[in-house]
Amino acid sequence: MCVYYNGDISLLHIDSINNSVPLIVLIRLPRNTLVRLYKRSKMKIPLLGLLLLPSLVGSPTRAEEGPVCPKTETLSRASFPEGFMFGTATASYQVEGAVNEGCRGPNLWDLYTKKFPHRVKNHNADEAVDFYHRYKEDIKLMKKLNTDAFRLSIAWPRIFPHGRMEKGISKEGVQFYHDLIDKLLKNDLTPLVTIFHWDMPADLEDEYGGFLSERVVPDFVEYANFTFHEYGDKVKNWITFNEPWVFSRSGYDVGKKAPGRCSPYIKDFGHLCQDGRSGFEAYVVSHNLLVSHAEAVDAFRKCEKCKGGKIGIAHSPAWFEPEDVEGGQRTVDRVLDFIMGWHLDPTTYGDYPQSMKDAVGARLPKFTKAQKAKLKGSADFVGINYYSSFYAKASEKPDYRQPSWATDSLVEFEPKTVDGSVKIGSQPSTAKMAVYAAGLRKLVKYIKDRYGNPEIIITENGYGEDLGEKDTDHSVALNDHNRKYYHQRHLLALHQAIW
C-alpha cells in the first residue's frame, strides 16, 4: 500500500547568498568523479578538488594491453589545491531500479523503453544496478576509493508519483533520499543533487506533453521547492537540469532519446518517429526548461534552509577544433553557441546567443522582460559534462523546408577530418570516442573568457568501451588500462588549467 502525506512548506526570503562556496568539478570514474575547485589568485582557472589516482600515462592500446607510464607525469592529491575533491556520480533512472517500489510513479523513460524496445535493444531500467536497495554497499566502495563527494539525482516521480503534491507525496520515496544523504554525510561524502535528470513523471507527460507545455513551469517549481525545503539543510550543491541540450535535441529534434520525437525527414531516426516537429519542439522544450530553472532558482534563494548553498545547470558541451581555416574560430563559436550558449547565455546574460536568434528566427521563443531579469545571473556555477572533442566545419546551405537544430547551426562535426586523414586525439580500437584531454582545458578557458570567469563544475567526465569476447575476462576488466589513461590525461589537463 502506498503511504502519502501532505507537505507543509513555508517560504522565507533571504537577501543574499553566500558567495564563498567553492566551485565543483566532476570526473567520471567507472561511475564518475566529482572535483571541486577553490578560486585562488594565482590560478589561471578556478577549480577545486580531486581524488588520488594511480599515476598512469601513456598511449592507449587494446583493452588487454597496458600503456607505458612515464614517471615524469605523475599526479597525486598534492598536485591540486587544498580542498580539491573527487567523487562519483549517478542518475536516478540509470541506477536505482525498484521502479514499482515505494509508490514510485512511472516516468518518461519507462514509457519510452516500453513503447520503443527496439530503440534500446530491449533494455530497461526496472532493476538497473539496484542502487535503491544496495546504495550502502556502493557507499562503502566510495570510501574504499577514498572519494570525497557523490552526485545523485532525485527521481521526480519517486517524490510525487503523479507529478504534483496535491495528488500525493510518497513517504517512502522522500525517506529514501533522506537515508541516502544521511549515509553519505556520515561517511564524509559531500552530496551534490540533480533535481531533474530526464525522468519526467508519466502523468504530466500524458496530461500536457511535459516540457512541451508551459504548464510544466509551476509543476517543476513546486517539485524543486519541495526538495529544497526537504533536503536543503543537508545539501548545499544543487543542479536544476542535467544536459538540457541533449534532453531537448535528442528527445525532440532527432528522436534518439525519450520521448523520441522528430520529423520524418530526420536522418537515421526519422522513419522511427511517430510524432514530433523538428526545428520547433526542441526550442520550445528548452525555453520552458529555462523558465522553470529561473523560477526554481528564485525559490531556492528564498529558502532559509538552503542558505549558503549554490545552484546551477550541468551542460554537456564538447570542444571543437576548426577543420577549415576559412571558417576558423567563427565556426567553433557558432557550434558552441548552439550546444552550450543555448542554455548558458540566458542564465548568464538573460537571453539567447545572437547567432541563434538570427538563425532560428521566429521559431525561437522569446523571453519576457521579467523572465530575462530572473534568468540573468541565475547560476552560481557552470556545470560541465565533458567527454571528447570534434573537428567542426561550416555546412552547406540547408533545405529550409526541413528545419532542424542541425540545419540551423550550419555546422558539421566529426571526430576526424572529412577525408579521414586526421583524427582528433587518440582512440583505442575498443573506445567509443576519442581521447582528447586538451579539449577539456581549452573548453574551461573558453568559458572563463566568454562568461566572466565563473565557478566551474566538471559534473561528468568519462570513458566508455565496447569490449569483444577476448576483452571480457576478469583480468582485462580489472586492469582497465585505457580508462586509467583517459583519466590521467584529463587530470593533467585540469592541472594545467588551474596552474
N, C-alpha and C positions, 0 to 999 in steps of 0.2 A: 504493500500500500504506500502511495506517495504521501509524504508529510509536507505540507506547505505552511508558511507563516507569512504574515504581513510585515514588511519592513517599515520602520519608523525612522525617517531621515529628516534631519533639520539642517538647514544651510547657514553657515556662519561665514561672514565676509572677512577676508584678511587683506590688508593694504599692500603687502609686498611679499615676494617670495625670496627665500634665502638664496642668493646667487653664488654662494661659495661652494655648493655641492659640486664635486668633481665630475668630469666627463667620463663616459664609459665606452669601452670598446669590446666587441665580441669576436672571437676567433673560433671557428668550428673545428673541434677535435672529432673523434668518432661521433660525438653528439653535440659539439660546438664548444666555443670558449669565450668567455666574457673578459674583456680587458678594460681597465679603467685608467683614465689619464688626467693628471692634475695640470693646470696651467702654471708654467714656470717661465720666467722672463727669458731665460737662456735657451729655451726650447724653440726650435723652428716651428713646430706644430704641437699643440697641447694634446697629449694622450695619457691615459692613466693606468695600468696595471697588467700583470702578467703572471702566469704560472711557469715554473721551471720546466723546460722540456729537454729531452736528450739533444745533445749538440750534433745534429746530423745534417750535413750539407753535401751536395754532390749532384751529379746529373741523373735524372730519373731513367729507369730502365723498365724491364718487365717486372711484374709483381714478385716473382720468385728471386730476383736479384737485388742486391743492396747497393745503394750509391756510395761512392767513396766520400769520406767525411774529412775535409781539411781541418786541421786543428786550429788554424788561424781564424776560423769563422765560428766561434762558439758563443753561445748565449746562456745566460742564467738570470735569475731574478735581479742580481746586482747590476745587470746591463740596463735596467729600466728604472725610471724614477721611483722613489719611495711611495708606496701606496698603490702601485700599478697592480691590477688584479686580473687573474684568469678565472674563467668559469665555463660552464657548459650551458647548452640551451636546447629547448624542445618547443613543440607546439602541441596544443591540446589534442586536436584530431589525429595527429600523426603518432601519438604515443599512448594516450590514455586508455583506449579500448572502453570496455564497460558501457557500451552505448545504450544498453537497456537497464542500467542500474542507477539507483539514486534519483529516480524520476527525471533523468536527463531526457530532454526532448530531442527529436531529430533535427539535423542541421542540413545546410545546403549540400555539403559533400556526401552525406548519407543519401540524399535524393539522387545526386549525380551518379554515384557509383552503382546504385541500383537501377537507374534508368539507362545508363550507358556503360554496362560492364565491359563491352568490347574496347572502350577507350582506355580502360585502366587494367587491362589484362585479367579481368575478372577478380580484381583485388578489391578489398575494402578495409576499413579500419575498425571493424567491430571488436577486434581484440588487440590489434597492433602489438606493442611490446608490453601490454598490460601494466602500464605505469600507474593506473588507478589503484591497483592492488599491490604493486611492487615498488612504489616510489621510495620506500625506506631502504630497500636494497640498493637502489640507484644512488641514494644519498651517501651510503657507505662507500660506494665506488668513487663518488666525487671526492670524498675525504681521502680515500686511498690515492687518488690522483693529485692530491694537495691543491685542489681548486679553492677559489675564494668566493665564487658567486654562481648563481643559477638563473637563467632566463626561462620563464614559463609563460604560457598563455592561459587565460581563463576562458572556458567554453561558455559563451552566452547562454545556450540552451541548457547547460548544467546548472545555471543560476536561475534563469527564468525559462522553464521548459517550453512555454508557449510564447516567449518573446517579450512579454510585458509583466510588470509587477502585479497588476490587478488580476491577472489570470493565475497567479500563484508563484511562490518562491520555493525552490527545492531546499529544504532544511539540510538534507544530506549533502547536496552539492555545495552549498555555502560552507558547510563544516569541512568538507574535503580540502578546500583550498586553505582554510584556517589551519588544518592539521599539517598540510604540506609546507606552508610558510613557516609555521612554528618549528617544524622539524629542521628546516633549512637554517633558521636563526639559531636554534640550539646547537647546530654543528658549525656555527660561524660562517655560514654561507649567505651572502647578500642576495636577496631576491630582486629580480627585475621582471616586472609583469607587463605582458602584452594583453591589451583588452580585447582586440579583435584580430584573430589570425584566420580569417576567411570562413569561420563556422557560423554563418548566419542562421538564426532559428528558422526552421522549415515553415512554421506557421506564418511568419511575417513574409517569407519568400512567396508563399502561396497567396497570401492576402493582397499584397500590392507590389510584388516583384523585388522586394528587398531594396538595395541601394539604387535601383532604377527609379524609385519614387522619393520625393522629398518628404514623404510621410515617415521615412526611416529616421529622420533627424531627431525628433523628440523621443522616439523609442530607444535609439542608441544612447542619447544623453541620459535618459532615465537609468539604463543599464550601467553605463560608465559611472554615473554619480553614485549608484548603489555600491559598486566595487570600491570607489574612493572612500566612502564612509565606513564600509565594512572592513577594509584592509589597510586603510591609509596610515594608521598608526604603526604598522609593521613594515609597509613597503614604501620606499622613498624614490624609487626609479620606475617610471611608467612609460609605456608606449601605447598610443591610441590605436594605430593601424600598422600592420606588417605588410610591407611591399605593395603599396597601393597601385603602382604601375603594373605589376604582374596581375593583381586581382582584377583590375579594370580591363587591361588589354587582352590578357589570356582568357578571361571569362566572358567578355562582352564584345570583343573585336575579332579575335581569331578562333575562338571556340575550343582552345586547348585545355582549359581548366573549367571547373564549375563556375557558373551553371551551363557552360558550353554553348554560348550564343554567338552567332555570326551570320553574315550574309552568304548566300550560295556561291558567290564568286571568289570567296577567300581560298587561297591555295592550300592544299593538303586537308583542311578541315571543313571547307565549305559544303561538301557533299554530306557531311555528318551532322551539320547543324540543322535542327528542325525549326528554330526560331532565332530572331535577332536582327540587328541592323548595324552592320559595321560602319565605322566612321561617324556614328552618332551616339550609340549607347555607352561606349566606354567613357566618353567625355561627360555624359550625364551622371554616370556612376561616380566618377572621381569628383565631380562638382558636389554631389550630395555627401560624399565621404569627407571632403574638406570642410564643408559647412558643419558637419557632425563633429569633426575634430575641433574646430574653433569653439563650438558651444560646449563641448566636453571639457576643453581646457579652461574655459571661463568658469565652469562648475568646479573644476579641480582647484583653481586659485581662490575659490571662496570656501574651500573645505578646511576647517580648522585642524582636523586630524592629519591632513596632508601637508601641513605647514613644514617647510624645509625640503619638500620633495621636488622632483623635476619630472618633466613630461615632454615627449616628442614623438616622432614618427620614424619607423625603420624603413628607409628607402632601399632600393635594390639596383643601383647603377653598376654597370661595368665601366672599365676605362676604354678609351678608343684612341688608336693611333691613326692619323690620316694616311690613306693609301696613295692618294694623288696629291701632288704638290700644288696644283692649281686651286683645289678646294681648301686644302690645308686646315688650319685651325678653325675656319668658319664651319667646316663640316663637323668637326668634333664638337664645337659649341652647340650646333643645331641638334645633334643627336642627344647630347646631354640635356638640352632644354626639354626635349620630348620624353626623355626617360626619367630624369631626376628633377629638373626645373619645373615640370608639370605640377609637382606637389610641393617642392621645396621653395620655389619663388613665392607662392601665395602665403606660406607660413613665415616667410622672412620679410617680404616686401608688400604683401597684401593683394597680389594679383598674378595672373599667369604670365609666363615669358612673352615678350612682344613677338618673338618668332612664331609661337603657337597661335597667338591671336591673329597674326597676318595670314597664316597658312590655313587654319581651320575656319576662320570667319564666323558666320552666323551659327555654325554647328557647335561652337564652343560656348557653353552657357556663361553668363556674366554675373559677377558678384554685385550685390548692392553696396552702397557706401558703408552701411552698418556691418555687413559681412566682411568687407575689406579691413575695416578697423579692428574687428575681432581676430581676423586671420593674421594680420601683421604682428610679428613677434610672438606667435602662439606656440613656438617650440623652444624649449630650454636647451636642447641639444639636437644634433643631427645624427640619426641612426643610419648606419651604412651596412648593408649586406653585400659583401664583395666576394666574388669567386674567380673571375677571369676577365680577359680583355679581348678586343677585336680590332680589326682594321676597318675603318669607315670610309665610304666613298659616296659621293653625291650620286643619286639615282637618276634615271631618265625621267622625263616628264610623264606623270602618271595619267591614267584614264580617269578623269574626274567624275565620270558617270558611275564609277565603282569606288567610292571613297573608303578609306580605312586609315588607321593610325600610320601604317607604313607609307601609304601614298601621301599623307600629309607631312610626314617627317622628311621625305625626299632624301633619305639616307639608307644605304645598304651596308650591312656589316657582317663580316665573317672572320673566323679565327686564322685565316690565311689570305694572301692576296688573290685577286681574281684568277690569275694564271696558275695559282697553286705553288709558286716557286718559293714563297717566304711564309713561314708560319710565325705567329706571334707567340714568343716563348717556346718552351719545350713541352712535349706531350708524350708521355709513355703510351705504349700501344694499348694498354688497358684503360687509360684515363678517359673520362667523359668530356674533359675540357683541357685547354692549355694552361700551363703553369707560367704565369707572368706576374711575379710579385711586384715588379716595378710599377705596374698599373695601380696597385693599391697606394703606393707612395705618391704617384702623380695625381691620383684622384683626391687624396686628402689635401694635397697642396691646392688643387683646383678649388675645392670647397672653401679652403681658408681664404683664398684670394677673391673668389666670386661672392661669398656670403659673409664677409666681415669677420673671419677667424672665429667661427662658433665652436662651442664644445662639440666633440665628435664621439659617437659611439659606434665602433665596429661591431654591430649586433650579430653578424654572422660572417664566417669566412671558412670555407671548407673544400674538401676534395672527394670526388666520387669515382668509382671504378666499375667496369664490367669485367668480372673475373670469369675466365673459362674453367673447364674441368680441371686442368692442370694447376690452376691457381687457387683452388678452393680447399686445399689441405690445411690442417691446423697451423703448420709452421709458417706457411705463407701469410695466412690471415693474422697471425700474432706478430710477425716481423713487420709487416705493414710499411715497407721501406718507402714507397712512393708518397704515402701520406706524411711520413716524417719529413721527407724532402720538401713537400709542399709547405708545411707549417714553418719549417726552418727558414725557408726563403721569405715567407711573408712576415715573419717576426723580424728578420734582418731588415726588411723594407720599412717596417714600422719604427724600428730603432733608428734608421737613417732619417725618417721623417721627424722624429722627436728631437734628435740631437743635431 
